[in-house]
Amino acid sequence: MVDSGARAKGKARRLRRRSENSPARSDVVMNVVECHNCGERFEISHHAASQDSQLADRQAAWLQDQFVWDHIQEIRHRGSIALPEADEMK
């Protein structure tokens, strides 16, 4: 049960030059977010059984805020970022 909860949250992964949904992936890309400062792009993905487009939109806004803080603190964006669930965001 804990594993499915972790999947429901979703995750953001840094996009490389070419990224596509492969048949082996159990996650679905819900959104792509670009950092306005450096241009790095991240895909927001949810487990196929627990897709939520409204949550993905809120997570995209949350991720943009994280990018701003990364640049303020002069740290590099992580390659993979665990995203909060709806009740964990303000």
Buried (B, 14 or more C-beta within 10 A) or exposed (E): EEEEEEBBBBBBBBBEEEBEEEEEEEBBBBBEBBBEEEEBBBBBBBBEEBBBEEBBEBBBEBBEEBBEEBBEEEEEBEEEBEBBBEEEEE
